[in-house]
Amino acid sequence: MTEQNAENTDYDNPWKTFIELYFRDFLTFFFPDIETDIDWSQPVRFLDKELQKIVRDAEIPKRYADKLVEVHRLDGEKTLVICHIEVQSQEEGNFAARMYSYNYRLHDRYDCPVVSLAILGDDRPTWRPNTFHEELWGCSIDFEFPIVKLSDYEPQWTSLETSRNPFAVVVMAHLKTKETHNQPIERKRWRYYLTTMLYDRGYSEQDILELQYFLDWLMNLPEELENQLQTELKTFEEARRMRYVASWERKARLEAKQEIALKMLSRNVDLETIAEFTGLSIAEIQALQSQQQDQ
């Protein structure tokens, strides 16, 4: 059983949404050599619908693939970047094979370079599946891909606290969410710390709101502790004379956007148009679409 199932924490969707909103920051933080080789003057396209078709055709569980992004390198070559977010708490024996499957299927379909990246948020320090090898009768396949192990950042906590990249906050939140499993009071303390820390980093108001959404979503609390936290944050806001948007207010804003998105989905409006109109990410709209289909 994954920790997500055990404690009702949704790790996947917050990550998917945040990667879409801050893709360049994502690469800068985790894969800086890739970020510097991309021509950011060219449009970046998220191809999640195309990725899910690959997943369906391969009969692979949806949770193994999250983002597919089309970028252009500085030399003008178009490249596909596939980002896998794996947060289960135990090893998955076929993970590298699945990574290879996505990679060759996408290469075959689009006839361009495909780069596979993996973020591993599990608790097993020794599980680092970054290669796939298969050999028979002199015919062999060797596939290697970059991985990031989030647990490796635990000894770098001080650096995370001083970084202005929003993914430093994302990593801290992820680590503390897992660390405080079945410890709601301690989780509330860390969520207060991470939320108030946002105001000292020079982020724009929109960046702060997006990070607050992420913290609310990931570091979920029982209702009583959530209410206590909102009271404490309101006091913080008044002391700092800053505008803090309470969780209930952010939730109301989000629900209003979701309602609009659902109406547009019912009229078969394409996901990109809905995202542009509502401000929701493609990942959030797809989650709504899946919920609607399950009802």
C-alpha positions in Angstrom: 0.0 0.0 0.0 1.3 3.5 -0.8 1.5 6.2 1.8 -0.9 8.2 -0.3 -3.6 5.5 0.2 -2.7 5.0 3.8 -3.3 8.6 4.9 -5.3 10.1 2.1 -2.5 12.4 1.0 -2.6 13.4 -2.7 1.1 13.7 -3.7 0.7 13.3 -7.5 -1.7 16.1 -8.5 0.0 19.0 -6.6 3.3 18.0 -8.2 1.8 17.8 -11.7 0.1 21.1 -11.4 3.1 22.9 -10.0 5.4 21.5 -12.7 3.1 22.9 -15.3 2.9 26.3 -13.7 6.7 26.6 -13.0 8.3 24.3 -15.6 11.4 26.4 -16.0 11.9 26.7 -12.3 11.5 22.9 -12.1 14.3 22.3 -14.5 16.5 25.0 -13.0 16.2 23.4 -9.6 16.5 19.7 -10.5 18.1 19.6 -13.9 20.0 22.8 -14.5 22.1 21.5 -17.4 18.8 20.9 -19.3 17.4 24.3 -18.4 20.4 26.1 -19.9 20.1 24.2 -23.2 16.5 25.2 -23.9 15.5 28.2 -26.0 13.0 29.8 -23.7 12.1 32.4 -26.4 10.2 29.5 -28.1 6.8 28.3 -26.9 6.6 25.5 -24.4 3.7 23.1 -25.0 2.3 20.6 -22.6 1.1 17.4 -24.4 -0.6 15.6 -21.6 -3.4 14.3 -23.9 -0.9 12.8 -26.2 0.9 11.2 -23.3 -2.2 9.6 -21.9 -2.9 8.1 -25.4 0.5 6.5 -25.2 -0.3 5.2 -21.7 -3.6 3.7 -22.8 -2.0 2.1 -25.9 0.7 0.6 -23.7 -1.9 -0.5 -21.1 0.2 1.1 -18.4 -1.4 2.4 -15.2 -2.0 6.2 -15.5 -0.1 7.1 -12.3 3.3 6.3 -13.8 3.4 9.2 -16.3 2.5 12.7 -15.5 3.8 15.4 -17.8 4.9 15.5 -21.4 6.4 18.8 -22.5 7.6 20.0 -26.0 10.5 22.4 -25.9 13.1 23.7 -28.4 16.8 23.5 -27.8 19.1 26.4 -28.5 20.3 24.7 -31.7 16.7 24.9 -32.9 16.0 21.2 -32.5 12.5 20.2 -31.2 12.7 17.9 -28.2 10.2 16.1 -26.0 10.7 16.0 -22.2 8.7 13.5 -20.2 8.6 14.0 -16.5 7.6 11.0 -14.2 6.6 11.6 -10.6 6.8 8.5 -8.6 5.9 8.8 -4.9 5.0 5.3 -3.8 6.6 4.2 -0.6 8.0 0.9 -1.9 10.1 -0.2 -4.8 8.4 -0.8 -8.2 10.3 -3.5 -10.0 9.1 -2.5 -13.5 9.7 1.2 -13.1 12.8 1.4 -15.4 11.1 -0.8 -18.0 8.1 1.5 -18.0 10.3 4.5 -18.5 11.9 2.8 -21.4 8.5 1.9 -22.9 7.3 5.5 -22.7 10.5 6.8 -24.3 10.6 4.5 -27.3 6.9 4.8 -27.9 7.1 8.6 -27.9 10.2 8.6 -30.1 8.5 6.3 -32.6 5.4 8.5 -32.7 7.1 11.9 -32.9 10.4 11.0 -34.5 12.4 13.4 -32.3 14.7 13.1 -29.3 12.8 12.2 -26.1 14.3 12.9 -22.6 12.9 10.9 -19.7 13.2 12.4 -16.2 12.2 10.8 -12.9 11.4 12.4 -9.5 11.4 9.7 -6.8 9.7 10.7 -3.6 9.7 7.3 -1.8 11.4 6.4 1.4 13.8 3.8 0.2 17.3 5.3 0.0 18.7 2.4 -2.0 16.0 2.4 -4.7 17.5 4.4 -7.6 16.1 2.9 -10.9 17.9 4.9 -13.6 18.8 2.1 -16.1 17.0 -0.5 -18.1 19.0 -3.4 -19.7 17.7 -6.3 -21.7 19.8 -8.8 -23.7 19.1 -12.0 -25.6 21.2 -13.8 -28.2 23.6 -11.0 -28.7 20.8 -8.4 -29.1 20.8 -5.9 -26.2 19.1 -2.6 -25.1 20.7 -0.2 -22.7 18.6 2.8 -21.5 19.7 5.3 -18.9 17.8 8.3 -17.6 18.3 11.0 -15.0 16.6 10.7 -11.6 16.2 12.9 -8.6 15.8 11.4 -5.1 13.9 13.8 -2.9 15.2 12.2 0.3 18.7 13.3 -0.8 17.6 16.9 0.0 17.1 16.2 3.7 20.7 16.9 4.7 20.5 20.1 2.6 17.7 21.6 4.6 19.5 24.9 5.2 20.2 25.4 1.5 16.5 24.7 0.8 15.5 27.4 3.3 17.7 30.0 1.6 16.8 29.2 -2.0 14.4 31.4 -3.8 13.4 28.7 -6.3 9.8 27.8 -5.5 10.7 24.1 -5.9 12.8 24.4 -2.7 9.5 25.0 -0.9 7.9 22.1 -2.8 10.6 19.8 -1.7 10.5 20.9 1.9 6.7 20.4 1.9 7.0 17.0 0.4 9.6 15.9 2.9 7.7 17.2 5.9 4.4 15.8 4.6 6.0 12.3 4.6 7.8 12.9 7.9 4.6 13.9 9.7 2.5 10.9 8.6 0.0 10.4 11.4 1.4 13.4 13.3 -1.2 16.1 12.5 -0.1 18.6 15.2 3.5 18.5 13.9 2.3 18.8 10.3 0.3 21.9 11.3 3.5 23.4 12.8 5.5 22.8 9.6 2.7 24.1 7.4 2.6 27.3 9.4 6.4 27.6 9.2 6.5 27.0 5.4 3.5 29.3 4.7 4.9 32.3 6.7 8.3 31.7 5.2 6.9 32.6 1.7 6.5 36.2 2.7 10.2 36.7 3.3 11.3 35.4 -0.1 10.4 38.2 -2.3 7.8 36.1 -4.3 5.1 37.9 -6.2 1.5 37.8 -4.8 0.6 35.2 -7.5 3.5 33.0 -6.6 2.6 33.1 -2.9 -1.0 32.1 -3.8 0.2 29.2 -5.9 2.5 28.0 -3.2 -0.3 28.3 -0.6 -2.5 26.2 -2.9 0.3 23.6 -3.0 0.8 23.6 0.8 -3.0 23.4 1.4 -3.3 20.5 -1.1 -0.4 18.5 0.0 -0.2 19.1 3.8 -3.8 18.3 4.5 -5.0 18.6 8.1 -8.0 17.5 10.1 -10.7 20.2 10.2 -10.1 21.4 13.8 -6.4 21.8 13.2 -7.0 23.5 9.8 -9.2 26.1 11.6 -6.6 26.6 14.2 -3.9 27.1 11.5 -6.1 29.7 9.7 -6.5 31.7 12.9 -2.8 31.7 13.5 -2.0 32.8 10.0 -4.6 35.5 10.2 -2.8 36.8 13.3 0.5 36.6 11.4 -1.0 38.6 8.6 -2.2 41.3 10.9 1.1 41.6 12.7 3.0 41.9 9.4 0.3 44.1 7.8 0.3 41.8 4.9 -2.6 40.4 2.8 -3.1 36.7 3.6 -5.7 34.9 1.6 -7.2 32.3 4.0 -7.6 28.7 2.9 -11.4 29.0 2.8 -11.1 32.0 0.5 -8.6 30.2 -1.8 -10.9 27.2 -1.9 -13.9 29.4 -2.9 -11.9 30.9 -5.7 -10.7 27.5 -6.9 -14.3 26.1 -6.8 -15.5 29.0 -8.9 -12.8 28.3 -11.5 -13.6 24.6 -11.4 -17.3 25.3 -12.0 -16.5 27.3 -15.0 -14.1 24.6 -16.3 -16.8 21.9 -15.9 -19.3 24.0 -17.9 -16.7 24.5 -20.7 -15.9 20.7 -20.6 -19.6 19.9 -21.1 -19.4 22.0 -24.2 -16.4 20.2 -25.5 -14.1 23.2 -25.3 -10.4 22.1 -25.6 -8.3 21.9 -22.5 -5.8 24.6 -23.6 -8.7 27.2 -24.0 -10.2 26.2 -20.6 -6.8 26.6 -19.0 -6.2 30.0 -20.6 -9.7 31.2 -19.6 -9.8 29.9 -16.0 -6.2 30.0 -15.0 -6.3 26.4 -14.0 -3.5 24.1 -15.2 -4.1 21.3 -17.7 -3.4 18.8 -14.9 -6.2 20.3 -12.7 -8.6 20.3 -15.6 -7.8 16.7 -16.4 -8.4 15.7 -12.8 -11.8 17.4 -13.0 -12.5 15.6 -16.2 -11.6 12.2 -14.6 -13.8 13.0 -11.6 -16.7 13.9 -13.9 -16.3 10.6 -15.9 -16.3 8.6 -12.7 -19.6 10.0 -11.4 
